[in-house]
Amino acid sequence: MITRARARVLESGRPYLVLESDEADVTVSTTGAGSVPADDLDIAREIFNAAARYPADCERTYAEHAQAADSAA
């Protein structure tokens, strides 16, 4: 389970994203300091789109399990 997610920009101007949990620490960053290459921007957009879908999937799954628990009671 992710316990913390944060995005920052280093003093050099390099953006990065960190996902931390008890099991793993994941850091995603651009390939270098300075301007951000188009490929890195594409990857950042993919991460954004996936992250945007994640809460909706969690909410749907939570609602399905809550409904099943209510039906079983």
C-alpha positions, 0 to 999 in steps of 0.5 A, a space after each residue: 500500500 502506498 503510504 505517501 506520494 509526492 512530486 517536487 522539483 529539484 534545485 536544478 529544475 529537474 521534476 520528480 515523483 516519489 511513491 513510498 510504502 513499507 514494501 517499496 520506494 519508487 522515484 520517477 524523474 526526467 532523464 536529465 537536468 534542464 529542459 524536459 524531452 518530449 518522451 519524458 513529457 509523454 511518460 509523465 502524461 501516461 502516469 497522470 492518466 493512470 493515476 487519474 483512473 486509479 481512484 475511480 477503480 478503487 471507488 468502484 471496487 469499494 462500492 462493489 464490496 460494500 454492496 456484496 457485504 450489505 447483501 450478505 447481511 
